[in-house]
Amino acid sequence: MTQKVVLLHGLYMHELVMWPLARRLNRLGWQTECLSYNSVNIDTEQLFQRIDNARPEGPAFLVGHSLGGVLLHQYTENRQLPEGSRVVTLGSPLQGALLADRLARWRLSGFIGNAGHNGLFSNGLRRWNSEVALGSLAGNAGFGFGQLLGGMPSDTEHDGTVLLPETRLEGMSDHITLPLTHTSMLLSEAVAVQTDHFLRLGRFQHPTN
């Protein structure tokens, strides 16, 4: 039976941005459904109910880009998902985002609405407490939106928007870094292949030396 993947976009985005990845996953044998939500006025309970309705019975297979992955972290803590469920996050600041904190210091957090209080603001170390397997994929191409908001730290790898350490959580099952920017990962064949690999096997396909 073909399994279904539910995909969630990031800040300021629409489900359309997830379509290229969804099409690649279709070719790899998955059914897909991309959900849109208002990323600056997030109603988490409404969104979580829509995810409930979108996924079939049995194990849940969920993919979130950026803020979408942060919200899936909340979702797994809010729901009791069946054994065998798996989550892949793509460039998601699971520990909170430096850029969101910077906007708050500049008193510009209104630009991200309530996304800051839905996981983008840093508020201490977080961990993955769910029994659901989490695979976190990060980019380190180092060019992107962060250059417009005061720059990114020179001593830390990043995808131009999210720092590599922000994508790591204690308790996650696996982590992999690819030479991609925050946005280009949505158009990457390698990301689709790695996402497929994790959803099927609970781990990424790491290169062998």
N, C-alpha and C positions, 0 to 999 in steps of 0.2 A: 504494500500500500504506500502511495506517495505521501510523505510527511509535509506538513505546512510550516512555513516560517513567517512570523510577524515581524515587520521592520518599522522602526521608529526613527524619525529624523531629528536633527538638532535645532539649535537656536536660530530664529528668523527664517527657518526653512519650511518646506512643504513636502508632502509625500513624493512629489515629482522627483526630488533629488535622489530618492532611494530607488527609483525605477531601474537605472542601469545595473545596480547590484542585484536587484530582484530578478532582472532578466537573465543575468549570468547564473544565479542560483536555480532558476527555472531550467536552464540548459544542463545543470548538474543534477537534475532530478527532483527538485523541490517545488511544491506549490508555494506561492508567496502572497502576502497581503501587506501593503504599506498603509500606515495610518497617518493622518494629519491631525494636528492639534495646535492650539494657540500657545506658542512657546513663551510669550511674555505675559500671559494671563492663564496660567495652568490650573485646571480643575483636575487634581490628581484622581479623585474618586471616579469622576466621569471617564477619564482616560483609562483608568485601570479596568473599569467595567467594559469599555470598548475592547481592550486587549482580551479580557475574559471571553467576550462574545466572538472575537476573531479567531482564537485558537480552538482547535478541535479537542475532543476528549483525549486523554492520554498525555504523554510527555509534551511539555511546551518547548518550542524552539523559537527563541527571541533574539533579535539583532537590533542594536541601537547605536546610532552615530552621535558622538559628542553628548549634548544634553540628553538625547534619547537614551543613551546608555546609563546616564546618571539616574534617569527616571525608572529604568528597568531595575536598577539596584533597589530603589524604593519599592517597586512592584513585588520583587521577590521577598522582601521583608514583610509586605502587607498580605501576601497570598501564600497558601500552602500548595506548592506546585507538585505534581506527581513525580515519582521516581523516574529518573532518566531525562528530566528536563535539562536544557542547556541554554546558556545566555552568552552571546558574543557582543562585546562592546568595541567600538571603533573610534579611537581618538577621544575617548570619554574621560573627562577630569573627575575620576571617581573620588579623589581626595579634595575636590573643590578646585577652583581655577584662580591662578594668579591674576589674570586679566579681570575677572569679576571682582576680586578684592580691590584691585587698583581703581576700578570704577567707583566702588563704594567709598574709597578714601577721597576720591575727587568729587564726591557727592553727585555722581552721575549714574547711580545704580538704577535710576528710573528707566534708563535705556534698555535694561534687560528685564524690566517688570518684576514678577515674582519668581523668575527663574533662579535668582540668587538664593532665595530662601527655600527653593526646591532642589538644592544640592550644589549650585555653582559657587556659593560662598564657602570658604574654608572655615571649619569650626572644630578643629582637632582631628586627630587621626581616626580614620574609619576602617572598618574591616568588612569582609564578606562573610556574613553569618549563616547564609542559607546552605542547605545540602545540595542545592542546584549547582552544577558545574559552571564556573565563569571562566571564559577566555577573553583576555583583554589584549587587543591589538593596538599598537601605537605607531606613529610615524616619527621620523627624525630628520626630514628634509630641511627643516629649519627656516622656512620662508612662509609668511602668511600675514594674517590680520594683526598679529601681535606687533608688527613693525609700525602699525598706525596708532598703537596705544602705548607708546613709551618704550617699545622694544622688548626683547626677551633676554633673559640672562645669558651671558656669553659662556658661562661655565656649566651649563645644563643642556642636555639634548632636548629638542622640542620639535613639533611639527609646524611651527609658525604661529600656533594659537595655544596649544596645550603642552605643558612640560611633561617629559617622560615620567618623572616620579609621580605626577598627578594621576597617571593611568594605572598605578599599581595599588592593589589592596591585599592586605594579609588575608589569607583564606581563599584567594582565587586559585583556580586549578592550573592555569597556564597564562603565559604572557609572551608576546612576540613583537619585535620591532622591525618595521619595513621602511625603506628609504622613500617615504612619501610625505606630502604635505597634508594638512588637516582636511582639505577638500578633495584633493586628488585621490585619496584612498577610496572614495565612493565610485571612482571610475576605473579602478584597478582590477585587472584579472587576477593578480596575485592575492588580493584581499578576498575575492570571491572564493578562490581555491582554499585559502586558509580558513575562511568562515565555514565552508562546506566540510572541511576536514575536522574542525572542532565540533561542529554540530553532530557529526556522525560518530566521532571517536572520543570526544571529550579532551582532546589535546590538539595543539597546532603541529604542523609539519615543519620541524626545525631542520635546518641544513646540517648535514653531517660533515665533519672535518676529515 
